[in-house]
Amino acid sequence: MIKNFHLLSAAIILLTGCDLTSQDSDASSSINEATITWQPNAGNATADFDPDLPFLQFIPELDLAELTNASQGRELFIAEWDAAPGSRPLLDGLGPLSITSACSQCHFTSGRTPSLEANGEVGLGLLFRLSDSLGNHDPYYGGQLQTAATTDNSEGYVTWEFDDLNKPVFTLTTNYVALTDGINLGPRLSPQLVGIGLLNLVSDEDILTREDENDSDNDGISGRAHWRTVDGQQVLGRFGWKAMQPSLEHQSAGALQQDMGLTTSLNPTEPCTSLQTVCDEQASGGSPEVSDNSLAAINDFLTLLAVPARRIDDQQEFDQGSQVFDEIGCAKCHQPTLTTSNSSAYPLLANQLIYPYTDLLLHDLGEDLNDQVKEGDANPQEWRTPPLWSLGLVEAVEGSRFLHDGRAATIEEAILWHGGEGLSAKNNFEALSDTEKQKLLSFLRSI
């Protein structure tokens, strides 16, 4: 057995503030002093917070025998992949169209890959979906812009600047044909990976009990499941900004295909459209290029990463911040707890009460967050509730930004951009006293 075994490298990214909603109570009412009983925030997957390695720990009490596959997954995760034929057959097949050559370049070891660079360039922490408001992809470039290539030119590059409302405006320069009329850029900040294995183990039933698509309780919240069709079966999406992927395996395979041009048994084709011939012209790294064993190893690595424990300096203030979070409506979407299901593969993680602060459902957050890009059945203004655990650790990384397009530089800015189902609670937040605001923000930075 090992305690707080540190990885050499790991992955994490986090996103937004509260997907808020309304409460009938007075948002500026006094905070009661009731004591709250807290369990470890990730059950058995909780690790003591290490300020030097906040994201780089395996789960405590993990049997060394369980680390073999995860260690191989770590190597695959941080490795630089090459175009085929390469000198390392296990690590070739990159591209020919991609965004990056290593998973860790988008999911940076320190917690946040740069996204909106000060010089107007876009970093690897931000990619772009291509779609119109009905979900149609660009006929030439497909559903995602590929900004790197192993041969010839990439599909193009994006620059940005803030408009008068401090919202980033993106400009695409293509290297081939122009985008088809009506196709829009959908910026997507690199998704959160902390605790992703635990979220993978939450049952569909636990998620669906929180669904209220028609707002039957009239509380202004109508979170809904995003159902996806995979191999002819309807499955519940839970990962990504739009809950497009139903499992960690699908999430990893989708990123390998779309971001690195690597095929898997789940996604056996490279990200070229019928109008792009470069994928047929470049040598393949195998069929598939990432084996089922390698994909499983990557998922073991991500699953067995620990979640840092809460960082609480003042327990009473933390408890009060939690109460404000609930009173103004944040907890309606960012529901504090979920429970993992039985797991023969990961018995240490089975039946654990966890505190990720998400319901994994889609919510309409209003026109300010509408990017005119539909994905699957998720409308342009709908977003999956992002988990909030370790939010403060990500905020501490220089250059961190929040929301799907990185427009918010602080947690408070992220809250203030919410509309739609979050409008009432955003207004409640604005009505708080300065003291109550600070208690809430301190709480969010501690979970």
FISE-457950 format. One record per residue (C-alpha): residue number from 1; residue in three letters; z, y, x. Coordinates in pm, 1 decimal. Each point is the difference from the previous one (the first is absolute). Layout:
<patis>
   seq   type         zz         yy         xx
   NUM    ALA          Z          Y          X
...
</patis>
This chain:
<patis>
   seq   type         zz         yy         xx
     1    MET        0.0        0.0        0.0
     2    ILE      -55.1      356.5      116.2
     3    LYS      144.2      337.6      -84.5
     4    ASN     -215.2      315.5      -14.3
     5    PHE     -282.1     -153.9      203.8
     6    HIS     -224.2      294.7       93.2
     7    LEU     -376.8      -19.6      -17.2
     8    LEU     -214.9      166.6      258.9
     9    SER     -211.1      152.1     -270.3
    10    ALA       -2.1       18.6     -376.1
    11    ALA     -146.9      174.9     -297.3
    12    ILE      109.9      244.8     -264.0
    13    ILE     -129.5      290.8     -201.4
    14    LEU      145.9      175.7     -296.6
    15    LEU     -131.7      240.4     -249.9
    16    THR      135.1      217.6     -274.2
    17    GLY      299.0      147.5     -174.5
    18    CYS      104.8      -69.0     -360.5
    19    ASP     -240.9     -105.5     -268.7
    20    LEU      217.5      189.8     -237.0
    21    THR       68.3        6.1     -371.7
    22    SER      208.1      188.5     -250.1
    23    GLN      359.1      -40.4     -116.9
    24    ASP      160.5      164.4     -300.5
    25    SER      312.9       88.3      196.0
    26    ASP       42.2      335.9      169.2
    27    ALA     -141.5      -40.4      352.5
    28    SER      253.4      246.9      138.8
    29    SER      301.0     -171.4     -155.5
    30    SER      293.1      -78.9      224.8
    31    ILE      -12.2     -328.1      193.9
    32    ASN      276.6     -238.7      -90.6
    33    GLU      205.3     -159.3      273.4
    34    ALA      -30.6     -366.8     -104.7
    35    THR       -9.5     -247.9      285.7
    36    ILE     -318.3     -203.9       30.0
    37    THR       -2.3     -351.3      141.6
    38    TRP     -293.3      -57.4      233.6
    39    GLN     -138.2     -329.4      128.2
    40    PRO     -203.2      -16.8      325.3
    41    ASN     -325.1      177.1      -74.3
    42    ALA     -222.0     -297.9       90.4
    43    GLY      238.2     -291.3      -47.8
    44    ASN      -23.4     -245.9      289.9
    45    ALA     -289.8      199.7      142.1
    46    THR      220.3      302.5       70.4
    47    ALA       54.2       87.1      367.6
    48    ASP      251.4      240.0      151.1
    49    PHE     -170.9      331.7       60.9
    50    ASP     -101.3       47.7      364.3
    51    PRO     -104.6      360.9       71.2
    52    ASP     -199.1     -109.6      304.3
    53    LEU     -192.8     -271.0     -184.9
    54    PRO       18.5       93.1     -368.3
    55    PHE     -287.6     -224.5     -109.1
    56    LEU      -12.0     -258.8      275.1
    57    GLN      233.8     -278.8     -100.7
    58    PHE      -31.6     -349.5     -133.0
    59    ILE      221.1     -100.0     -291.0
    60    PRO      355.8      -69.2      116.9
    61    GLU      120.5     -363.5       -6.8
    62    LEU     -358.7     -121.7       22.2
    63    ASP      -41.0     -344.3      151.2
    64    LEU     -196.9       17.8      325.2
    65    ALA     -216.5     -286.7     -121.3
    66    GLU     -132.8      228.8     -274.4
    67    LEU     -118.5      261.0      250.8
    68    THR     -279.7     -198.3      165.4
    69    ASN     -264.7       83.2     -259.5
    70    ALA      130.9      354.1      -44.5
    71    SER      -19.7       63.2      374.9
    72    GLN     -363.0     -109.5       -1.7
    73    GLY      -54.9      228.3     -299.0
    74    ARG      150.2      290.4      192.3
    75    GLU     -247.8      -59.8      282.2
    76    LEU     -290.5       -6.5     -245.1
    77    PHE      131.7      314.1     -168.9
    78    ILE       19.2      207.8      318.5
    79    ALA     -304.8     -152.0      173.2
    80    GLU     -321.5      193.7       61.5
    81    TRP     -283.4     -196.4     -160.0
    82    ASP     -347.9      -10.2      155.8
    83    ALA     -352.1      -33.3     -130.9
    84    ALA     -141.0     -352.2       18.6
    85    PRO      -74.2     -172.0      226.1
    86    GLY      316.2       99.2      182.0
    87    SER      191.0     -144.5      292.9
    88    ARG      288.6      -89.6     -235.1
    89    PRO     -142.2     -210.5     -287.4
    90    LEU      323.1       32.3     -198.4
    91    LEU      -36.0      378.4        3.6
    92    ASP     -369.8       66.2      -45.3
    93    GLY     -205.4       86.5     -307.2
    94    LEU       91.2      369.6      -25.6
    95    GLY     -237.5      213.2     -206.9
    96    PRO     -280.5       83.8       23.2
    97    LEU      136.2      259.3     -246.9
    98    SER      371.1       74.1        2.4
    99    ILE      269.9      263.1       24.5
   100    THR      209.3     -143.3      282.5
   101    SER       19.7     -293.4      240.8
   102    ALA      370.4      -84.7      -47.2
   103    CYS      233.3      -19.4     -300.1
   104    SER      267.9      188.2      195.1
   105    GLN     -227.5      301.1       48.3
   106    CYS       30.8       83.4     -370.5
   107    HIS      355.1     -133.0      -38.4
   108    PHE      144.3      165.7      306.4
   109    THR      305.2     -145.1      173.4
   110    SER      195.2      326.1      -22.0
   111    GLY      -41.9       12.9     -376.7
   112    ARG     -287.9      232.9      -85.3
   113    THR     -355.2       22.3      129.0
   114    PRO     -136.7      357.0        7.3
   115    SER     -206.6       86.6     -305.7
   116    LEU      -70.6      372.0      -40.7
   117    GLU      -46.7      123.6      357.8
   118    ALA       65.7      366.0       79.0
   119    ASN     -357.2       48.9      125.3
   120    GLY     -150.3      -95.2     -334.5
   121    GLU      -77.1     -356.5      102.0
   122    VAL      118.6     -303.5     -196.4
   123    GLY      209.0     -258.6      184.2
   124    LEU        9.4     -376.2      -47.0
   125    GLY      286.7       37.3     -246.5
   126    LEU     -244.8      101.9     -272.5
   127    LEU     -300.4     -193.0     -130.1
   128    PHE     -241.2       80.4     -282.4
   129    ARG     -103.7     -199.1     -304.3
   130    LEU     -343.8       79.5     -142.0
   131    SER      -34.9       -6.2     -376.9
   132    ASP      -65.7      207.6     -306.3
   133    SER      242.5       50.8     -286.9
   134    LEU     -133.0     -316.8     -168.6
   135    GLY       49.7     -224.8      302.2
   136    ASN     -360.8      -19.7      122.7
   137    HIS      -40.2      -19.8      377.5
   138    ASP     -257.1      173.9      214.8
   139    PRO     -313.5     -220.8        7.9
   140    TYR      -51.3       54.0      374.5
   141    TYR      351.6       30.1      145.6
   142    GLY      185.3     -219.4     -247.5
   143    GLY      362.6       47.5     -102.8
   144    GLN      152.6      131.1      323.0
   145    LEU     -116.5      232.7      276.2
   146    GLN      -21.2     -170.8      340.7
   147    THR       64.8      258.4      271.5
   148    ALA      -47.7     -232.6      300.9
   149    ALA     -272.1     -239.9      110.4
   150    THR      -50.0     -249.7      279.9
   151    THR     -373.7       65.5       13.7
   152    ASP     -206.0      303.1      -94.8
   153    ASN      175.9      275.6     -200.0
   154    SER      292.4      -11.6     -238.8
   155    GLU      -61.5       92.3     -361.4
   156    GLY      135.4      350.0       59.6
   157    TYR      310.8      205.7       55.9
   158    VAL      226.9      224.6     -207.2
   159    THR      157.6      336.3       72.1
   160    TRP      253.7      185.1     -210.3
   161    GLU      160.0      337.4      -76.7
   162    PHE      260.8      120.4     -248.6
   163    ASP     -105.4      194.5     -307.4
   164    ASP      201.8      284.6     -153.5
   165    LEU      238.2     -251.7     -161.8
   166    ASN       66.1     -182.1      331.1
   167    LYS     -201.3     -296.2     -121.0
   168    PRO     -227.2     -159.4      262.9
   169    VAL     -372.5       33.7      -62.7
   170    PHE     -207.1     -261.7      179.6
   171    THR     -356.3       40.7      127.7
   172    LEU     -209.8     -305.5       82.1
   173    THR     -277.6        6.5      258.5
   174    THR     -210.0     -314.8      -35.8
   175    ASN     -204.3     -154.7      280.2
   176    TYR     -255.9     -155.6     -233.0
   177    VAL      -72.9       95.2     -362.7
   178    ALA      200.5      242.3     -211.0
   179    LEU      253.6     -131.6     -249.1
   180    THR     -146.6      -66.5     -342.0
   181    ASP       68.3      276.0     -252.9
   182    GLY      330.6      -56.3     -177.1
   183    ILE      156.0     -209.7      277.3
   184    ASN      326.7      148.4      123.2
   185    LEU      225.2      -40.1      302.1
   186    GLY      329.3     -167.9      -85.7
   187    PRO      244.9       61.3      287.0
   188    ARG      258.4     -277.3       48.1
   189    LEU      291.7       38.7      238.4
   190    SER       82.1     -323.8      184.4
   191    PRO      218.2     -205.2     -234.8
   192    GLN      365.5      -75.0       46.9
   193    LEU       77.0     -331.4      168.1
   194    VAL      379.7        3.5       19.1
   195    GLY      135.7     -274.7     -223.8
   196    ILE     -349.5     -104.8     -107.2
   197    GLY       88.2     -368.5       28.4
   198    LEU      292.1       44.1     -237.9
   199    LEU     -220.7      175.9     -254.6
   200    ASN     -240.6     -292.0       30.8
   201    LEU      280.0     -233.9     -112.3
   202    VAL       89.6      195.6     -315.5
   203    SER     -111.8     -194.8     -307.0
   204    ASP     -266.0      128.7     -238.0
   205    GLU      258.0      -34.3     -277.0
   206    ASP      238.8      242.2      170.4
   207    ILE     -277.7      256.9       24.7
   208    LEU     -133.4      -50.9     -352.3
   209    THR      341.8       45.4     -162.3
   210    ARG      -23.8      362.8      115.8
   211    GLU     -343.1       63.5     -149.0
   212    ASP      -26.8      241.0     -294.4
   213    GLU     -368.8       84.3      -20.6
   214    ASN       24.0      164.9     -342.3
   215    ASP      331.0      176.8       65.7
   216    SER      169.6     -186.3     -282.1
   217    ASP      338.4      151.0       85.6
   218    ASN     -141.3      355.6       -7.7
   219    ASP      147.9       95.8      339.3
   220    GLY     -327.8      139.3      134.3
   221    ILE      -54.3     -292.9      238.1
   222    SER     -283.2     -246.2      -60.3
   223    GLY      -13.2     -210.5      314.2
   224    ARG     -255.7     -277.2      -25.7
   225    ALA      -99.9     -306.3      195.5
   226    HIS     -328.5       -1.0      188.4
   227    TRP     -164.7     -332.2      -80.3
   228    ARG     -262.6     -120.9      245.2
   229    THR     -249.5     -284.9      -19.6
   230    VAL       17.2     -232.6      301.5
   231    ASP     -198.0     -325.0        5.1
   232    GLY      -45.5       30.0     -376.3
   233    GLN      373.2       35.6      -64.8
   234    GLN      192.4      304.8     -120.0
   235    VAL      265.7       90.3      257.0
   236    LEU      247.5      285.7       24.1
   237    GLY      -76.3      263.0      264.6
   238    ARG      296.6      136.2      193.2
   239    PHE     -111.0      129.0      343.7
   240    GLY     -178.9      316.7      102.0
   241    TRP      -17.8      347.1     -152.2
   242    LYS     -171.2     -139.0     -309.5
   243    ALA      165.8     -345.9       -8.8
   244    MET     -337.8     -153.3       79.1
   245    GLN      129.6     -304.1      186.7
   246    PRO      206.1     -277.2     -164.9
   247    SER      164.7     -143.3      311.7
   248    LEU       80.1       71.2      361.8
   249    GLU     -268.8     -250.1       98.6
   250    HIS     -262.5      192.1     -198.4
   251    GLN      128.2      334.7      129.1
   252    SER      -30.7     -114.4      362.8
   253    ALA     -339.7     -162.4      -54.8
   254    GLY     -129.7      312.9     -173.1
   255    ALA      110.4      222.7      288.4
   256    LEU     -153.7     -235.2      257.8
   257    GLN     -331.6       10.2     -185.0
   258    GLN      -20.9      365.9      -99.3
   259    ASP      173.5      160.8      297.7
   260    MET     -108.1     -231.6      284.3
   261    GLY     -310.0     -181.7     -126.2
   262    LEU      170.8     -339.6       40.0
   263    THR      -71.5     -279.4     -244.3
   264    THR      254.6     -244.6     -144.1
   265    SER      -26.1     -286.9     -245.6
   266    LEU      113.1      246.1     -269.9
   267    ASN     -261.5      260.4       99.2
   268    PRO     -282.4     -193.1      169.8
   269    THR     -247.5      290.5       24.4
   270    GLU        2.9      310.0      218.9
   271    PRO       14.8      350.2     -154.7
   272    CYS     -374.7       68.2       -9.4
   273    THR     -203.8       71.9     -309.5
   274    SER     -342.3     -153.2      -61.4
   275    LEU     -154.9      320.5      137.2
   276    GLN      179.2      -32.3      334.5
   277    THR     -150.6     -257.6      237.0
   278    VAL      239.3       42.4      293.5
   279    CYS      239.1     -275.0     -117.5
   280    ASP     -282.7     -254.2        7.7
   281    GLU     -116.4      121.4      340.1
   282    GLN      334.2      -32.0      183.2
   283    ALA      131.9     -337.5      115.6
   284    SER      277.0     -153.5     -208.2
   285    GLY      340.1      -85.9      142.1
   286    GLY       21.0     -314.8     -209.3
   287    SER        2.3     -104.8     -361.3
   288    PRO      246.7      137.5      -74.2
   289    GLU       81.4      228.6      294.2
   290    VAL      372.8       -9.2      -78.9
   291    SER      115.5     -354.4      -69.8
   292    ASP      239.0      -91.4     -279.0
   293    ASN      260.9      -79.3      266.3
   294    SER      -38.8      343.1      159.4
   295    LEU       20.1      174.0     -336.9
   296    ALA      315.7     -198.4      -82.4
   297    ALA      151.5       96.5      335.9
   298    ILE      -61.0      370.5      -65.4
   299    ASN      164.8      -32.7     -339.4
   300    ASP      299.0     -182.4      151.0
   301    PHE       40.1      284.4      247.3
   302    LEU       -4.1      262.1     -275.6
   303    THR      230.9     -205.2     -222.3
   304    LEU      265.5      -62.4      263.9
   305    LEU       38.8      363.1      103.8
   306    ALA      341.9      132.1      -96.6
   307    VAL       66.2      302.5     -220.5
   308    PRO      229.4      256.7      166.7
   309    ALA      337.4       41.9     -167.6
   310    ARG       87.3      323.8     -176.1
   311    ARG      108.8      287.6      225.1
   312    ILE      296.0      152.1     -186.5
   313    ASP      213.5      272.3      158.9
   314    ASP      192.8       93.8     -314.6
   315    GLN       36.3     -275.5     -261.4
   316    GLN      110.2      235.6     -276.2
   317    GLU     -297.4      230.1       55.6
   318    PHE     -231.7     -302.4        8.4
   319    ASP      140.5     -125.0     -332.0
   320    GLN      -39.6      344.0     -153.1
   321    GLY     -359.4       24.2      123.2
   322    SER      -69.0     -336.6     -161.9
   323    GLN      133.8      131.0     -329.2
   324    VAL     -221.7      309.0       19.0
   325    PHE     -296.5     -230.2       73.4
   326    ASP       74.0     -186.2     -322.3
   327    GLU       93.5      301.5     -213.3
   328    ILE     -318.4      199.0       61.5
   329    GLY     -223.1     -302.2      -61.4
   330    CYS     -113.9     -126.3      341.5
   331    ALA      139.1     -346.5      -67.9
   332    LYS     -222.1      -49.3     -305.9
   333    CYS     -294.5      -77.5      231.4
   334    HIS      173.2      -43.3      335.2
   335    GLN      226.2     -263.1     -152.0
   336    PRO      268.3      -75.1      258.9
   337    THR        9.2     -379.3       -1.4
   338    LEU     -223.0     -304.8      -17.8
   339    THR       86.6     -365.6       62.5
   340    THR     -195.1     -246.1      210.2
   341    SER      -83.7     -338.1     -149.6
   342    ASN       42.6     -353.3      133.1
   343    SER     -187.8      -61.9      323.7
   344    SER      -33.8     -329.4      183.8
   345    ALA     -192.0      175.4      278.6
   346    TYR      269.9      264.2       54.2
   347    PRO      329.4     -139.0     -135.7
   348    LEU      199.8      271.9      176.4
   349    LEU     -182.5      259.7     -212.4
   350    ALA       22.4     -181.3     -334.8
   351    ASN      196.2      143.4     -294.1
   352    GLN       95.4      319.8      182.5
   353    LEU       96.4      324.2     -173.0
   354    ILE     -196.4      275.6      176.7
   355    TYR      -13.1      379.1      -33.0
   356    PRO     -361.9      108.4       61.5
   357    TYR       -6.3      273.6     -270.4
   358    THR     -324.7      -99.8     -170.5
   359    ASP     -118.0     -178.8     -313.0
   360    LEU     -338.3      -94.6      159.3
   361    LEU     -175.8      133.2     -312.1
   362    LEU     -270.1      261.6      -51.7
   363    HIS       97.9      345.2     -128.4
   364    ASP     -206.3      303.5     -101.3
   365    LEU      112.4      282.7      231.5
   366    GLY     -221.5      275.3     -137.7
   367    GLU     -306.6      197.1       96.6
   368    ASP      137.5      143.5      324.8
   369    LEU        1.6     -354.7      138.8
   370    ASN     -335.8      -97.9     -151.6
   371    ASP     -258.3      -60.7      276.0
   372    GLN     -282.5     -112.0     -234.9
   373    VAL       -4.8     -346.8      159.2
   374    LYS       63.3     -303.2     -219.2
   375    GLU       97.1     -333.2      156.4
   376    GLY       -7.6     -314.5     -209.2
   377    ASP      157.9       87.6     -334.0
   378    ALA      216.9      274.0      156.0
   379    ASN     -116.2      341.2     -116.3
   380    PRO      -36.3      289.3      248.7
   381    GLN      331.5      158.9      -97.8
   382    GLU      193.9     -329.2       -5.1
   383    TRP      205.3     -113.6      299.8
   384    ARG      224.9     -294.6       70.0
   385    THR      361.8      107.6       45.0
   386    PRO       55.2       -2.9      376.3
   387    PRO      319.5     -152.8      141.3
   388    LEU      242.2      251.9      144.4
   389    TRP      217.8     -206.1      233.2
   390    SER        1.7      137.3      356.8
   391    LEU     -155.5      326.6     -124.3
   392    GLY      224.5      209.1      224.5
   393    LEU      -91.3     -200.2      310.1
   394    VAL     -368.5       67.7      -56.6
   395    GLU       62.1      367.8      -69.7
   396    ALA      166.7       25.2      340.5
   397    VAL     -323.0      -97.0      178.4
   398    GLU     -189.7      307.0      118.5
   399    GLY     -308.2       69.2     -209.1
   400    SER      103.2     -213.1     -295.5
   401    ARG     -156.4       89.5     -331.3
   402    PHE       36.1     -127.1     -356.0
   403    LEU     -198.8      -78.4     -316.2
   404    HIS     -330.7     -184.0       -4.9
   405    ASP     -193.4      271.4      185.3
   406    GLY      278.1      125.0      227.0
   407    ARG       16.9      338.5     -169.9
   408    ALA      381.1       13.3        2.8
   409    ALA      172.6       76.0      330.4
   410    THR      349.0      -63.3     -138.6
   411    ILE      169.6     -218.1     -258.3
   412    GLU       70.1      307.3     -212.2
   413    GLU     -368.1       99.9        1.8
   414    ALA      -91.8     -350.6     -114.3
   415    ILE      235.6       29.0     -296.7
   416    LEU     -140.8      338.2      -97.5
   417    TRP     -359.1     -130.0      -13.1
   418    HIS       80.4     -247.3     -277.2
   419    GLY     -134.6       52.1     -349.2
   420    GLY      -87.6     -220.6     -295.0
   421    GLU      280.7     -249.6      -48.8
   422    GLY      186.5      171.7      282.8
   423    LEU      -21.3      356.1     -130.6
   424    SER      330.3       12.5     -189.8
   425    ALA      201.6     -138.5      286.3
   426    LYS     -175.4      231.3      246.3
   427    ASN      110.2      285.4     -224.5
   428    ASN      349.1     -149.1       -6.3
   429    PHE       -1.1       -2.7      378.9
   430    GLU      -98.3      365.7       12.2
   431    ALA      286.2       81.1     -240.1
   432    LEU      263.4     -158.8      226.4
   433    SER      238.6      215.1      193.9
   434    ASP      -58.1       18.6      374.5
   435    THR      301.4     -225.2       51.5
   436    GLU     -132.0     -265.7     -237.2
   437    LYS     -344.8       15.2      158.8
   438    GLN      149.8      -61.5      340.4
   439    LYS      204.8     -292.2     -128.3
   440    LEU     -315.0     -154.9     -144.8
   441    LEU     -207.3       56.3      315.0
   442    SER      281.5     -131.6      218.7
   443    PHE       12.7     -312.1     -216.4
   444    LEU     -376.6      -53.2       30.4
   445    ARG       20.6       34.9      377.6
   446    SER      278.5     -259.6       16.0
   447    ILE     -134.7     -288.2     -210.7
</patis>
